[in-house]
Amino acid sequence: MKVVNLKRGPILALSASSFLIFFILYSFSPSTPEKVSIRDVRIRSIKDERETKDKVEFPGMKEEVKTEKLISVKKNEKKEEGEEKLTKVEKKIVNEDKGDDIAKKREFVREMMLHAWYGYRNYTWGYNEIRPDAKTPNNQAIFGGSKMAATIVDAADTLWMMGLKDEYKQARDFIQANFSIGNAQGTLSVFETNIRFVGGLLALRALTGEEFYTDKAREVAEALLPAFNTPSGISYSNIDMRTKAASNYGWANGGSSILSEFGSIHLEFTYLSHLTGKNIFANKVKKIRETLDKSEKIDGGLYSNYMNPKTGRWSGMTHVSLGALGDSFYEYLIKSWIQTNFKDDQARRMYWDASDAIQRKMIFTSKSGLRFAAELKGGHADKKMGHLACFCVGMFALEAKYEKNETRKEQIMQLAEDLGHTCHESYIRTESRIGPEMFYFNDQDDATSKRSEHGYILRPEVIEGFFYLWRITGKEKYRDWVWDAITAINKNCRVEAGFTGLQNVYNLNQGRDDVQQSFFLAETLKYAYLTFTPNSEISLLHLDLILLSVREMFYLLLTPLLLFALSIECTQLPENDKRPKVQLITKDYSLEDESQLESYPDGSLSNGNGVEIVHQKDHNPIVSIGTSKRLTTHLLAHHDNRAPPDGVVDVHYEMDLVHILGIDELRQTMTALVYVDEKWEDPTLAWNASDFEGMTKTWLPIENIWIPDIIIFNMLAHEDLLTSVRAPVTIYSNGTVEISRPAVYTVSCEINIKHFPLDEQRCALEIASWSYDIHKIRMHAIISYSLQHYTDNEEWKLTNILVKEGEYDHEGIAISRIIYEVHVRRKPLFYMVTLTFPSYIMCAISVVGLFARFSTTGEREERFTLGVTAILTMAVLSLVVSEKVPHSSTSVPLLVIYFLFNMVTVSVAAMSTGLSMKVHRMGRFGREPPDWMLALFLLTPKTHMLYECKCSSTKDLLPNTHSSDSKSSRTPFLDRLPHCNNHFTDGYECMHESELNIRRQHLNGYVRMASRLDSLLCTSFLVTVTVPVLILFYMMDRN
């Protein structure tokens, strides 16, 4: 390496100048804030009073809102000195607050907020979210880009409400200077963008009154409008910011729209229309509401989770859920009613009908007396309840508050409290005292999880429910439950740079997911903070003064977490108080889809009755040599592979379509590569894990256990790809048996060739037990990962997969079955290029050849030969198509119809040219048509010129052939005819008869009529053969 020696003085001067410039830029840049140590945040959060008054005020935030000034600890201070300071401050504050337990809890939540905020601010400022363990950005493919600042926009209103002025200023300045939806260059989730960005910005507008928040919210909402351009008004799930093309998830029942997504836009868009005066936003969500209101209800008031945006009808098997895919839609109904000052009767009616149906069909009681909200799949109850579903605690509490019938009011409130108790039990029955993503109710589980959904991603729904119950009932236990939950989160989820989710709430040794979700700051901590905010202090946040009137309706904007905190203040107003009631627009969160979550191994838990419950997909601990063999011997000694389990066997069946290998139209079959997963429970294969050194999972050869005889009834051929490797069966200690295998199936399909090659085909796979009826084996479809591994076929495009559960009667025996209906559309480019376009070219050339201008000395009868050749070509192309499609007697393929049309067109054209030839022949024999016939073809008589023409001399008629310059002076005879005199001479007539005949033929009326007829017929037939091919290519483009 070459070394360059420089003088020390200039180097030092340059270094000092560079450092000074860098320091100034770094200090004042809003996008790259200076790092603040978490220890500094901690010092700040425990102080009750600000040590210095902040001079900066923001609209809507009064001086009375107390915040603390950040106490910075310089990096060059000694560690021991800093720790001594911290200890003194902590001791002082603890002594001052000893008598104020609620205030200390509120400050505890604020400290958590500061810890989460500065972890994000220090390491990933401007990015969407942080991975607190790795201290790197977390990029989700739902925000349109990695630097859309989702955490800043989502959490800014929480900072404002907690009175954290400095932090709110950081967020506000960043949003004003840097946030723009135009920065998004990828795919936006319409739902997530609405609740986090539109909802977040509108909440800030309502709290602060600053109009730039409205402008930015309007820009975001306008970017989402293309997703609403559907015949039914039901919006798509995603929008590509580069192409503005909207789409749905492939896993969502084959590309359907999701109820919790398109049904959770109403509040934000209605409020935005109120603020901007643009009705387009309100009209979009009104159309969605109208479509849902007109749809067929399930059990008198419920709504399925999937809807086709083109038809406005439910897709596939009915699936009703208060958890993922359906949750926030029901919440938005009642809050829309409140938002309009209780005037939206449609929303009220739809919600009350849904509430009645939920109570009739979805509320169950477990063996220990816990009430829970189950899911409905195909009309059958799936007895599980998700963390997301705990939002309904607050929803029912809110319903009870506004219910006028006292008997029903007590019933609804009791339901809300019972469900809140169940959600609380799901928390305290875990090692971490944090609830899982999903908990079950069956013979082994009671508000616990035996499957893979046992993680926690910092969700707010349980704390939200407790918050509503506290505000409505005033019972102190609900505050205690919030405190238990928030301290458990702080204990188990807190890391140096923020908070992270857990992979297994039952087994903390399985680690964390390393994501700090933006809604943790926007909702979870906000609910907790408001729980410990007394009613007397709510006015300090000015929540009772957020009044937005329009046409005697008063709107209130906020996130659902504030809903009842505001309504308490309103209901306590005296009757003569003229202030309008505060009402809400929600800013909500719901998981995009459960299938996007990672699956983590479960732990085990005692249910209190001495029975150990082992959860699926648990990693086995290290065991002694021989333990696995001993377990296998134990299982085979108690299990008979010839006998099925006692009682009804619920078989959970999932088919993951990987690739469509081909569709044979002639044989009417489809061949596909699939991954098949089957799961059921066999009590004879269960064991006590503690007897086998904690082993919760093992594997056995498939021939050694009983398996259900599930087959595809319309299967013609089957290739099991794991036959040669003898794939084992996975067995869990609770008796759950899982079989997973890849296979190639060939199934029969009814091929509809009517629109070939622009056709769509439906191939159904009918899956059921061959021997057992519905009283022994009951099939349940799982669709979470049905398209996770799918790859496209070159000829066929997958458009939808419908999964139907049901039963059918086979010779008087009811059989449970599942139908996977695969919808595909042909990609027609190959046929259009190789068959359609050549056919068109042949027809066009034939038409032009048939009607081309011909000479005056011959009729060109070979034109008939050209037409016959074109017809034979069409016939050959038709034979090519007939070899591709089934020989049906009920319909003719569209492409064959096109060829037949061309054949008929060319045939008619060939016959039409005979007419033209006949007219032309009449002119050759010197006959002249009447003047009216010429006028019909827009022609004038001209042949009289030839019969009266006389030239002055022979010299004028013939060139001098003896002249030396005869070549240059020779003038055509016909060019000199106009200069002839009006005297006719017999001598000259005989001399120039041939020349006169040529002229006569050119100017003959029938000849000119034949020429005009050729042009007219050529144009007509060219248009006739061109229009169909244009229509076909247009249909291909639409396809």
N, C-alpha and C positions, 0 to 999 in steps of 0.2 A: 504493500500500500504506500502510495506517495504521501509524504508528510510536507505540509506547507507551513512555514514559520511566519507568524504575523506578530505585529507589535502588540504588547499587552494593553496599552492605553486605549486604542480604538476598540479592542474587543470588549473591554469592561464597559465602555460607554455604550456600545451597541447592545450589550446584554442588558444593561440597566434600562435603556430606552424600551427595548422589546418587552421586558417584564412589566414596565409601567403601563404600556399600551394594552398588553394582555390583561392586566389587573383591572383596568378601567372597563374594557369590553366585557370581561367575565362578570364583573360586579353588576352591570346594568343590563345584561342580556336576559330577556324573559324566558328564553327557551333553554338556557343552560344554567339553572340556578346553582348557587353554591351549596355544597353538601353540608348537612347538619347532622351532627352525631345523634344517635338514638338516646344517648345519655342526656344530651342537652334537652331533648324533647321531654324526657322523663322529669327533669328538674322543673320544666315549665308547667307540666300538666298537674303537678301536685299543689301548685299555689292557688289559694282562694282569690286573692286580689291581684290586680295588675300592679307591678312595681313602677311602671311608667305609663302615662296616658298616651295612647296612640292618636296622633293628630289627623289621620286620614279617616274620613267617614264615607260610607257608601249609601246610595239610595236605599231606603227601607230598613237600614240598620241603625238603631238609636244608641245613644251613649249608655243607656242603662244595661245593655247586654254586656255582661262582664266577660272579659277575656284576659288571658295572661300574656305577659311579654316574654318572649323567648330569651332565656339566659344562656348566652353562648359561653362555652368553655374553650378557650384558645388551645390550639393544638400543641403549642409549645409549653403548656403548663405541665407540671409533674403529675403523674397519675395519682400518686398518694394524696396530693393536695386537692385534686378534683374530687376524689372519693370522700375526703373529709368534708368538703363543702356539701356534697350531696347528702351525706348522713345528717348534717346539721339541719338542712332545709326540711328533710323528711320528718325528723323528730319534731321540729317546730310545727309543721302542718298537722301532723297526727294529733298533737296535743290540742291544737286549736279546734279540730273537727271531731273531737271524741264524742261530743254530744249530738252530732248531725250525721247519722248513719246514711241517710238517703243522699245527702249532698256528697259524701265520700264516694258512694257508689256511682253517682253521676260523673264525678271527676275521674273515677277509675275508667269509665267508658270513654271519656274525652281523651284520656291518656292513651288508650288503645287506638283511638282515631288518629292521634298525632303520630303514634308509632307506625301505623300502617301508611299514613300519608308521607312521612319523611323517608320511609324505606323506599317508596315509589319515587319520591322526588329526588333522592340522592343518586339513584342508580338507573332509572329508566324514564326520566322526565320526557314527556312528549310521546312516549309509546303508549300502547293500549293498556297493558297490565304488566305486572312484575312477577318474575319467578324469585321469591324471596331467598331460597336457599342458594340458587346459582347466581343471584343478583344480576340477572339478565332479563331482557324483555320476553313476555309471553305473547306470542302472535297467534291469534285465532283467525281463521279464514271467514269471519262473519262481519268484519268491520270495514272491508274494502281496502285495507292497507295496514301496515304495522304501526304507523305514526298518526293514528286518528285520535289519540289522547282520550280513550274511552274512560279511563279512571278519573281524569280531570273533570270532564263534562258530567259524569255520573255522580261524582262525590261533592261537587262544589256547593250544592244546596245544603248538604249535611254540615259542611264547614261553616256556612252562614248561620245555620240554626244553632250550632254549638257556640257561636260567638267567637270563632277563631278568625279574627280579622286578618291577621298577617297571611295565614294560609289561604283564606278566601281571596285576598288580593292577588296572590300568586296565580290562583286558578282563573280568576276573572281576567287578569291582564293577558294570560296565555290564550284564553278563549277569544277575547276581542282581537288580538293581534295575529293569531296563528291558526285558529280552528276554521276549517272550511271543508265542506263536503266535496268540493272540487279536488281535494287532495286524494280522494279515494279512487284508485285505479283498478281495483279488483272486484270481487263479488261482495255485495252487501246483503245481509239478512234483513229483510223488511221489518220483521218483528223486533229483532234486537236493536236495529237502528232506531226504530220508533221509540221503544221504551227507554233506551239509554241516552240517545242524543236528542230526539224531539222532546221526549218527556223531561229530560234533565234541563234542557234550555228553557222550556216553558215553566218549569218549577222555579228556575232562577228569575224569570220575568215576573212571575207572580209575587215572589218574595221581595225583589229589589225594585221593580218598576222600570228597570233599564230596558229601553226599546231595542238595543242591538241584539239582545237575546231573542226577541221575536223575529228579527230579520234572519238570524242564523237558523232558527227553527224552521222558518218558512223555506229557506234554501234546501234544507235537508228533506223536508216533506215533499217539495217539488221534485227532488231527485228520485223519490220513491213512486211517483205517480204512474210511470209506465207499468208497474206491477199490477195495477188495477184495471188494465185494459183487457178485460175478459168479457165474454157474453153474459155471464151471470153476475159480474161485479166482484166475485170472490177473488181476492188478490193472490198472486203467486208468492212464493216464499223468498226468492232471491232475485236480485237484479244485478246484471253485469254493468259496471259503471263505464266501461269502455264502449260497449256496443248498445247499451240501454235495453238489452234483451232480458226478459224475465223468465224465470224457470222455477221448477219445484225440485225437491229432493227425490232422487230415484228410489230411496228406501221407503219413502212415505206412501206406501200402498201403491207402488208403481207410478209415482209422480203426481199424487194428489196434494191439495192444499190442506193445511193443518188447522183445526178449529182454534186452538189456543193462540195461533199466530194471526190469522185474518180476523178473529173475533176479539182481539185485544188492541185495537187501533182507535176505537170509537172515541174515547175520552180525549186523547191528545188532538186528534184531527178536528173534533168539534170545537174545542177551545181555541185552536189555531185559527179556525175560520172566524171565530168571534173577535180575536185580536186583530186579524189582518183585513177583515171585511171580504175575504175571498171565500165564496161558498163551495168552491171545488173540493176542498178537503172534507167538509161536512157531507157533501153529496156522495162522495165515494163511500164513506162508512155507512151512510143511510141505505145505500143500495145493498151493501153486505147484510145489514140488519133485515131489510125486506126479503132478501133471498132466504135467509135463515128462518124468518117468521113463516114463510110460505112452504118451507120444506116439511117433509113427513117426519113427525116427532116419534121418538122411541119411548114407548110406555107412557105416552101422554105428555111428555115435556122434556125429554132428554135429547141430546144431540150427539151424533157419532163424531169421532175424531178426524175423519178424512172426508173431504168433499172434492168432487171433480169441478175445477174452476170453469170449464167450458159448458157443462150441462147444469151445474148447480144442484147436483144430486149426490147422495152419499156414495162413497166408493167402498167396494169390497164388503167384508164382514163387519157388522156393527161392533164398534169398540167405544164404550163410554167410560170416561175416566175423570176424576177430580184431581188426578196427578198430571204427569207429563202428557202433552198433546191436547189436553182439554181444559186445564185448570182455570186460567185467568179469564176465559170467556164468561163463565158464570159470574165471576166477581165484577166484571165490567158492566153486566146488566144492571145489578142493583145500584152501582155507583153512577151509572148513566142516569138512572131515575133521580138520584139525589142531586146530581150535577145540574139538572134542569129545574131545580126547585120543586121536585116531586111532580113534574108535569108530563114526563115522558111515560105515558100509560103503556105504550108498547113494550118498553124495557121492563116496566114493573110486571106486566102480565107474563112476559116470557120468563122472567126470573122466578116469579111465584109458582108458575107451572113446573119449572125445572126443579125448584126446591121440593115441591110435593112429590114429584117422581123420584128424586134422590132419596127421600125418606122412606118411600115405599119399596124401592128396588135395590138400593145400594148400601143401606145402613144395616150392619149386622152386629151381633154380640158374640164375643169369643167365649171359650170355655171358662175363663176366669172372670167374665163379666165386663170385659173391655169393649166398648162400642167403637166401631171403625167404619170407614167408607171404602167399600170394595170397588173393584172395577168390573164392568160387564163386557164380556166378549161373546158375541153371538148369542146373547140372551142369558149366558151362564155367568155366575159370579166367580170372579178370580179373587180369592180372599187374601188380598194384600193391600197395603196402604203405603204410599210414598211420602217422603219428607215434603215434597211439593204439595201434596194433598192437605197438609196441615194448615194451609192458608184458609181452608173452609171453616176453621174454628172462628176466625175473625169475621168471615162472611156471614155465618149463621148468627153470630152475636150482633152484627149490624142489622140483620133482618129482624131479630127479636126486638131491637130498640125501636124500630119503626112499625112493628106489628101492632094493630089496634085491637085485635081480638085477644083478650087477656089469657084465655086458655091456651091458644096457639102460641102466644108470646112466651108463656112459661115452658111449653114443650120445646120450642126452638132454642131458648136459652139453656135449657137442660141438655139438649143435644150438643150445643156448642161447648159447654163445660165438660161433658163426657168425652167428646172428641179431643178437647184440650188435655184431659187427663191421660188419654191413650198416647198422645204425642209426647207427653212428659215421661210416661213409662218407657217409651222407646229410647229416651235419653238415659234414664237412670239404670237401665238394664244392660249397659255396656261398660266395658272397662274404662273408657275415656269419659263416660257420662255425657257423651254426645251421640245423637241419634244417627242411624244409618240412612242411606239413600232410599232404601225400601225395607219394610218390615212385614212379616207374614203372620197368618193366624191359621194354624192347622194342628195336627196331633203333636208335632214337635215344637212348633214356634208359637209364641204368644207375644206379639209386639216385638219380635226379634227377627233376625235375618239368617236364613240358612243357605242363601244363594250368594251370588257374586256381588249384589248391590249393597255393599256394606261400607262404602266410603262416605266421606263428608267433604263437601266442596264449599264450605262457609255459607251455606244457605240461610235465608232469614225467616222462612215460613213459620217455624215453630215459635220463635221469639215474637214474630208478628201476631200470632194467635194469642199468646199470653198478654201481649200489650193491649189488644182489644178487650180481652176479658177483664183486665185490670181497670181500664178506663170505664167500662160499663158497669161492672159489679162492685168495684172498689175493694174486692177481697185481696188482702195482703199476700196470700199464698202465691198469687200469680206474679207479683213482684219478686217473691223469693225464687220462683221457678226461672224467671229471667236471669236473676243473679247467679243461680246455679249454672245455667247454660253459658253465660258470658264468661264466668270464671273458668269453666272447663275449657272453653275455646282459648282463653288467654294462656292457660296452663299447657295445653297439648298442641296448639296450632301456632304458637308464637315462636318466631325465629328472629335472628338479628335484624333482618331487613323487612320485616312485616309479618304477615300471617299466611299460613298455607293450609290447604285441605289435608285430610287424612285418607290413607288408602284403606284402612280397616279400623273402624271404631272399636272393635272387640279385641284387637291385637295391635298395640302401638308399636311393636317391634317391626311391623311390616312397612313402616315409613310414611312419608307424606307425598302428596301429589305435586308440591312445589308450584302452586299457582295462587296468587292473591286476586280473586275475582273482584271486578269493579263494584259489583253489587254488595260486596261485604261492607264497603265504606258507605255506599249509597243507601242501603236498606238495613242490613243486620245491625250495625252500630247505631243507626238512627232510631230504630225501634227501641233498642236497649236504652239509649239516652232519654227518649221521651217517656219511657216507663218510669224513670227516676226523676222526672220533672214534674213537680206538683202543679195542680190546676192553677194555683195562684200565680205561678211563674210562667205559665204558657203565654200570657199576654206580653211578656218581655220579648218573645219571638215575633210579636205582632201577628200571630196567626189569626186572631179574631178581627183583624183589620184588613185582611186581604179580600177586598170586596170588588167584584167586577160585574157591574150591572149592564144588562142589555135587554130592552123590551120587557121590563118588569121581571126578567129572569136574572138570577145572580149565580155566576159561575165561580167555582173555586178550583184552583189548580194546585195539585200537590201529588206526591206519591202516595200510594195506598197506606203507607205507614202512618200518615198524618190524619187519616180520615176521621177516626173517632176522637182524636185529641182536639180537633177543631169543633166537632159537633157538640162536645160537652159545653164548650164556652157559649155556643149559640143557644142551646136549650136552656141555659141559665139566665138568658136575657129576660128582663121584665116585659110584660105584654105591651106597655106603652113605649118601649124602646123602638125607635124607628130604624135602627140599623138592620140591614138585610142579613139573612143567615148565610154563613159561609158554606160553600159546597165544593165538591172535589172533582178534579181530573186526576186520574191515577197515573203514576209512573211505576211500572211493574217489572218484575223479572220472572221469567220462566225458562227452564232449560230447553234448548233447541230440540234435543231429542236424547232419550236415554241411551240410544245406541252410540252416541258420540263419547260417552264416558268410557274410561278404561275399566276393565274388570280386574279386581284385585282379590287375592285369596282371603278367605274368611277365617275367623277364629272359632272358638267354642264358647258356650255360655250355659250356665245352669238356669233352668226355668223356675227354680224355686221349689220344684216338686221332687228333686233328687234325680231328675232325668237330664243327662248331659246332651245338649243339642250341638251337633257338629255342623258347621256351615260349609257349603260347597267350595271347591277350588282352594282349599287350604293347603299350604305347603306342609309336607310332613316333616316333623323334627328329625334330628339324627337319632337313629335307633340302633339297637344292638344287632349283630349279625344273626340271622335266623328268624328275626321277628316277622318279616314279610312272609316267609314260608309258613310260620306257625299260624299267621292270620289266614293265609290261603287254606290251610288244612281245616281251620275252624269254620270258615265259610262254607266249604264244600261238604263238610260233615252235617251242616244244618240246612243245606239248600238242595232241592231236587229240581234239576233242570227240565223235568217232564211236567211239573205242576206250576201253574200260574199263581201269583199272590192271591190271598183271600180278598173278597170284596171287589169293588170296581177299581180297575187300573186306569189311572189318568195318564195317557201317553201324550207328552208334549213334543210335537213334531215340527221341525223347521227344515225347509229345503232352500238352500242358498244356490241360486242359479249362477253358474260360473261362465258358461259359454254355450251359445246355440251353435252346434256343429253343422247343422243344415236342416233344410226342410225339403223333402222329396214330394213334389206336387203330384207326380204320376202315381206313386204308391201311397200318397196322402199320409205321410209320417213326419214326425219331428224328432231329431236326435239332439240331445243336450247333455252337457257335462254339469253335474250338480254335486254339492256337498250336502249330505243328509245328516241331521242330528236328531236323535230320538232320546227321550228322557222319561223315566218313570220311577216309581218307588216300589221296592220289594223288601218288606220287613225281614224276610229270612236272610237277607244279605247285610243286615245292620250289625254293628258291634260297638262295644264300649271302648272308645279310644284309649282310656286310661289303662285298660288291660293289655294293650299292645304298644306301650311306651309312647302314647300320644299319636299314633298313626291314624289319620283321618281319611286317607285315600289309598286305594290299591287297584291293581289291574288283574283281571282274570281272562282266560281264553273264552271266546264267544261260545264255543261248543259246550262249555261247562255250566252255563247259566241258562235260565229260561228267558226267552226274548219274545215279544209279541210278533205275530205273523203279519206285519204290515207290508202290503204290496201296492203297486200301482195297477189298478184294474185294467186300464187300457194300454198296458205295456206290451210291446211286441218283442223287444229284445232288451237284455240287461247285461251290463259288464261291470262287475265289482272290481275296482282298481286295487283293492287291498287284499284280494284273495291270496295272492302269492306270498304276502308278508305276514299273514295270520295276525291281523291287528287285534289287540285285546279290547276288552270293555272296561271302562272306568267305573269304579264303585266307591261311594262315599260311606262314611261310618253311619250316617242316618238312613242308609238303605237306598239312596238315590243311585240309579244306574244310568250311565250315559254311553251311547254308541254314536260315534262320528265316523263317517266314511265318505270318500268320493265315489261316484258311480257315473256311468254313461247309460242313459235310458233312451230307448226309441219307443215312442208312443204314437198311437193312431190319432189323426186329426181329420176333421172334416174341412177340406180345402174348398174355399169359395173362389172360383176363377173369374167371376163376372167382371172384375175391374183390373185383371191382369194387363200390364205390369204395375199398375198403381193400386195394388190390392193390399188389404190388411187381413191377417189371418189370426185365428184364435185357436190355441192348442191347450186343452185342459188335461191335467194330470189328476186322475181320480184315485185318492189314497185312502185305504181302509183296511181293516182286518179281514182276512179271508175266512176265518173260522168263528170268531167271537162276535157276539151281538153287542148292542149298546149297553146292556146291563153288565157286561164284563169289561169291555175296553171302550173308553171314551177318548176321542181324539181332540186335541187342542192345538191350534196353529200358533206358531211363533213367527213373527215377521221382522224382528229387530235387525237381522243381518242378511235379509233375503237377497240383497244386491250388493253386498259389501265387496265381493270379489268378481263382479261381473265385468267381462270384456266384450266389446262390440263384435258383431258378425259383419262381414264385408257386404253381404247381400241383404240382411234383414236388420231393421232397427227396432229395438225393444221399446215399446211405448207404454206398457202398463203390465202389472201383475195383480190380478185379483185373487184374493185368498178367501175362500168361503168355508165356514164350518157348518155342518148340518148332519142330517141323517136321511137315509133312504130305505125304502122297503124292498127287501129281497125275499120273495116267496113267503111273505107274511112275517118276516123277521126284520126288526129294525137294526140297521147297521150305522154306526158312527163313522163319518168320513170327512175328509178335507179335500177341497178342490183347489188346485193351483192353476189358474187360468192365465196363460201367457199370451199377451197381445203383441204382435209384431207387425211392422209395416215394411214392405219391400222397398229397397233402394233401386229405382228404375233406370238409373243413368245408363247402364250397360245396354239394356234393351232399346232405349231411346236412340242411342248412338249407332248401334249395330243393325237395328231393324227399322225403326220408325223413320229416322232421317234418310237412309238410303231409299226407302220406299217413296218418300216425298220427292227426292231428287229425280228418281225415275219417272214419276208422274209428271213433274214439272217439265222435264225434257220432252216427254211424249206430247204434252199439250202444246208446247211451243213448236215441235216438229210437225204436228198435225195441222196447225193453222199458220205456218210460215208463208210468206209471200212467194208465189210460184211464177214461172215464166208464162208468156203468152202463147208459146208454141207447144206446151205439154201440160197435162193435168197432174203429173207426179202421183200416180196411183200407189207408189211405194209408201205413202203415208199410212195406208191401211196396215201394211206390214209392221210399221213402227208401233201402231196402237196394239196390234196383237202381241208383239214382243213384250210390251209393258204389262199387259194383262197376265201373260205367262209368268213374268217376274213376280207379280203380286201373289199368284197362286203358289209359287215356290216358297215365298216368305211365309205364307199362311201354313204351309206344311211344316216349316221349321218351328213355328209356335205350337202347332198341334202336338208335336213330339215332346214339348216341354210341360204341357198342362194336362190334367185328367180329361178323359174323353167323356165329357158330361153332355147329357141330353136336355138339361134344364136351363143352361145358360151358355152364352158364347163369350169368350174373352174379349175384353175391350180392344186389344191389339188386333185380333182377328177381324173384329168389326171394322176397324180402321182400314185394314187391307182390303176387305170386301168393298168398303166405300170407295177406295181408290180404284179397284177393278171396275166397279159400276161407272165411276166418273170417266175413266179412260174409255170404256166401252161407249158411253153416250157421246163422248167427244169424237170418237172414231166415226160413229154414225152421223154426227152433225157435220163432219167434213164432207160427206157425200152430198149434202144439200148445197154446200158452198161450191163444190165442183160442178154440180148441175147448173147452177146459176151462171157460173163462169163459161160453161160450154155454150149456153144460149148466146152469150155475147160473141163468141168466136165465129158463129155463123151469121153474124151481121144483124141480128135482131135487136131492136131497141125497146126498152121498157117504157110504159106510159110515164108521163111527167109526175103524176101523183105518187108513183112507186119510188121514183128518184127522190122526191121531197120527203118521203117516209124515212129514207136513209140520209137525209140532209145533203143531197147531191143536186147539181144543176145540169141541164142538157148542154153538150159541147160538140157533138159529132157533126152538126151542120156545117161547120167550118171546112171540113174535108171535101164536101161535095160541091162547094161553090168556089173552090180555090183555083186560080189560074195564074201562072207566072208569066212574066213579060217576054222571056226569050229562053232559048236553050242554054244560053250562057249563064243565065241567072239560076238555072236548075242544076246544071252539072259543072263541076270544077274543070279547069283547063288541065288535062292530064299531060299535055306536052310542055307545060311551063317548067322552067328550071326550079322555080320556088313553089311548085305545086303543093308540096308538103305543108308549107307554112300558110299558104293562102287558101287551102281546101276548107270549105265550110259545109258542115252537115246539112243535108237536105231539109231536115225537119226544122232546123233553126231558121231557115229562110222562108218557111211556109207563111208566117204572119205577114210577110211583105208582098204576097201575091195579089194580083188584081182580081176583080170580081167577074172574070170572063173565063169560060171553060173551053178547052180545045181537045178534040179527040186524039190528036197525034201525041200530045204530051201525056194524056191519060194512060195510053198503052206503054209509054216509055217509063213511067214512074209508078206503075200499079203496085209493085211490092212495097215501095216506101209508103204509099198511101194506105195500104192494108195495115201495116204496123201502127201507123198513127191512128187509124180507125179502131183497132183493137184496144189501144191504150185509153182512148176516150169513149169507148162504148159504155153505155149505161149499165148493162148487166155485168161487165167486167169490173167496173168501179163498185157496183153493189156487192159483188163477190169479195172484193178486197176489203170493203168496210165490214162485211159479215165475218170474214176471217179475224179481223182485229177485235171485233166485239166478242166473238166466241172464245178467242184465245184469252182475253182478259177475264171473262166470266169463269172459265174453267181453271185458270190459274188461282183466282180468288177461292174457288171451291176447294181446291186441293191444299191451299195454304192455310186457311182458317182452322181446319181440324188439327193440323200439326202444331200450330201455335197454341191451341187450347190444350193439347196434350203436354206440351212443354210448360205451360203455365200451371197445369195441375201437378206436374212433377215438382215444380218449384214450391208449390204450396205443400206438397207432401213431405 
